[in-house]
Amino acid sequence: MTSSDAEPGLRTRKKQQRYQVISETAIALFLEKGFEKVSVAEVAAAAEVSKPTLFRYFASKEDLVLHRFADHEDEPARVVADRPARRPALDALQRHFLDGLERRDPVTGLCDAPAVLAFHRLLYGTPALVARLHGYQNRSEQALAEALTTAHGGNPLESRLAAAQIVAVQRILAEENWRRITAGESAEAAWPDAVTAANRAFAQLRSGLQRYA
């Protein structure tokens, strides 16, 4: 490999390192002082970058926190696209959520690690961040709808309706898990009920809304 071949990879790594430093610096300041009480200029100074540089990495102050959700934005769509041949999409999504509960993935809400608890308190305790989070969820629905249409065909509107219900179920399950954790229950103690709730929720997705018809 020549030096010119290595340079793009090195630049990418340096960019990723700076991206990480800026975000971690911002989150530490937000946890210490509160989201509203920390300015972008203060974050930039603490991260030793200029404000224009910071905004090249993050489009808004909220994105300094919510970028952690960016990697999960198209996760349901990827699960559907990468599922084994002939496996129904809903089965793959249910298995993926249950696996997340098993490994205490913070996205499932079933994680009592102190750093995760502090981050979630920051997120859900800040109205501006909660409002911005809805945008991520909308994009997740759109990506999943496209994946469902590709996987199973059918009317795109039907795929959108299905995607909205699936994403909502996962969100509500995560919120319930988070509620129990913040009430003082350990992730280990809450796990059996979380698995039962997830299985029931996906069963309801399969049967539709017959109970309310």
C-alpha positions in Angstrom: 0.0 0.0 0.0 1.3 3.4 -1.0 1.2 6.5 1.3 -1.4 8.0 -1.0 -3.6 4.9 -0.6 -3.3 5.2 3.2 -4.1 8.9 3.4 -7.9 8.5 2.8 -8.2 5.9 5.5 -6.1 8.0 7.9 -8.3 11.1 7.2 -11.4 9.1 7.8 -10.1 7.8 11.1 -9.1 11.3 12.2 -12.5 12.7 11.2 -14.2 9.9 13.2 -12.0 10.6 16.2 -12.8 14.3 16.2 -16.5 13.5 15.7 -16.4 11.3 18.8 -14.4 13.8 20.9 -16.9 16.6 20.1 -19.9 14.5 20.9 -18.5 13.0 24.1 -17.4 16.5 25.3 -20.8 17.9 24.6 -22.7 15.1 26.4 -20.4 15.5 29.4 -21.1 19.2 29.6 -24.9 18.6 29.1 -24.9 16.0 31.9 -23.0 18.3 34.2 -24.9 21.6 33.6 -28.0 20.8 31.7 -28.7 20.9 28.0 -30.2 24.4 27.9 -27.4 25.9 30.0 -24.6 24.9 27.7 -23.9 26.9 24.5 -22.5 25.5 21.3 -19.6 27.9 21.7 -18.9 26.4 25.1 -18.9 22.9 23.6 -16.6 24.0 20.8 -14.1 25.6 23.2 -14.1 22.5 25.4 -13.5 20.2 22.4 -10.8 22.6 21.1 -12.5 23.3 17.7 -14.1 26.3 16.2 -17.9 26.7 16.0 -17.8 26.4 12.1 -15.8 23.2 12.5 -18.3 21.8 15.1 -21.2 22.6 12.7 -19.4 20.7 9.9 -19.8 17.6 12.1 -23.1 18.3 13.7 -25.9 20.2 12.0 -27.5 21.3 15.3 -27.0 21.3 19.1 -29.5 18.5 19.4 -27.5 16.3 17.1 -24.6 16.4 19.5 -26.7 14.1 21.7 -29.0 12.3 19.2 -26.2 11.2 16.8 -26.2 8.1 19.0 -29.5 7.2 17.5 -28.3 7.7 14.0 -26.8 4.2 13.8 -30.1 2.7 14.8 -32.3 4.8 12.5 -32.4 2.2 9.8 -31.8 -0.8 12.0 -35.3 -2.3 11.6 -35.0 -1.9 7.8 -31.6 -3.7 7.9 -33.0 -6.5 9.9 -35.7 -7.1 7.3 -33.3 -6.8 4.4 -30.7 -9.1 6.0 -33.0 -11.7 7.3 -32.6 -15.4 6.2 -34.4 -16.4 3.1 -38.1 -17.2 3.6 -38.1 -15.9 7.2 -41.1 -13.5 7.7 -40.1 -10.0 8.4 -42.1 -9.8 11.6 -40.3 -12.9 12.9 -36.9 -11.4 12.2 -37.8 -8.1 13.9 -39.2 -9.9 17.0 -36.0 -12.1 17.2 -33.9 -9.0 16.9 -35.7 -7.2 19.7 -35.5 -10.2 22.0 -31.8 -10.5 21.3 -31.5 -6.8 22.2 -33.2 -7.5 25.5 -30.8 -10.4 26.1 -27.7 -8.3 25.7 -29.3 -5.3 27.5 -29.1 -3.1 24.5 -29.9 0.5 25.6 -32.2 0.9 22.6 -34.6 -1.6 24.2 -34.7 0.5 27.4 -33.5 -2.6 29.4 -30.1 -1.3 30.5 -29.2 -0.1 34.0 -25.6 0.8 33.4 -25.0 4.2 35.2 -23.8 6.0 32.0 -26.8 4.8 30.1 -29.2 5.9 32.8 -27.6 9.3 32.9 -27.8 9.7 29.2 -31.5 8.6 29.1 -32.3 11.1 31.9 -30.7 13.8 29.8 -32.6 12.8 26.7 -36.1 12.3 28.1 -35.7 15.2 30.5 -35.1 17.7 27.7 -38.1 18.6 25.6 -36.0 19.8 22.7 -34.3 16.5 22.4 -37.5 14.5 22.7 -39.0 16.6 19.9 -36.0 16.1 17.7 -36.1 12.3 18.5 -39.4 12.1 16.7 -37.6 12.9 13.4 -35.4 9.9 13.8 -38.4 7.7 14.5 -40.2 9.0 11.4 -37.1 8.3 9.2 -36.9 4.8 10.8 -40.5 4.2 9.8 -39.9 5.3 6.2 -36.8 3.1 5.8 -38.7 0.1 7.3 -41.7 0.7 5.0 -39.4 0.6 2.0 -37.8 -2.6 3.2 -41.2 -4.2 3.8 -42.3 -3.3 0.3 -39.2 -4.8 -1.2 -39.4 -7.9 0.9 -43.1 -8.7 0.7 -44.4 -6.5 -2.1 -47.9 -5.1 -1.8 -49.2 -1.6 -1.5 -46.7 1.0 -0.3 -49.4 2.5 1.9 -49.9 -0.9 3.6 -46.1 -1.1 4.2 -46.1 2.4 5.8 -49.0 1.5 8.1 -47.2 -1.7 9.1 -43.9 0.1 9.7 -45.6 2.7 11.8 -47.1 0.0 14.0 -43.9 -2.0 14.3 -41.8 1.1 15.2 -44.4 2.2 17.7 -44.5 -1.2 19.4 -40.7 -1.2 19.8 -40.8 2.4 21.1 -43.5 1.7 23.7 -41.8 -1.5 24.9 -38.5 0.4 25.3 -40.3 3.2 27.2 -42.0 0.7 29.6 -38.6 -1.0 30.2 -37.0 2.4 30.9 -39.9 3.3 33.3 -39.2 0.2 35.3 -35.5 0.8 35.4 -35.9 4.4 36.5 -38.2 3.2 39.2 -35.3 1.3 40.7 -35.8 -2.2 39.2 -32.6 -3.9 37.9 -32.4 -4.9 34.3 -31.9 -8.5 35.4 -35.1 -8.5 37.4 -37.1 -6.8 34.7 -35.9 -9.0 31.9 -38.4 -11.9 32.2 -41.4 -9.5 32.1 -39.8 -7.5 29.2 -39.5 -10.7 27.2 -43.1 -11.6 27.9 -44.3 -8.1 27.0 -42.3 -8.2 23.7 -43.8 -11.6 22.7 -47.3 -10.4 23.5 -46.8 -7.2 21.6 -45.6 -9.0 18.5 -48.4 -11.5 18.7 -50.8 -8.5 18.7 -49.1 -7.2 15.6 -49.7 -10.5 13.9 -53.4 -10.7 14.9 -54.2 -7.1 14.2 -56.7 -5.0 16.1 -59.5 -7.6 16.3 -59.9 -6.9 20.0 -60.9 -3.3 19.2 -62.9 -3.9 16.0 
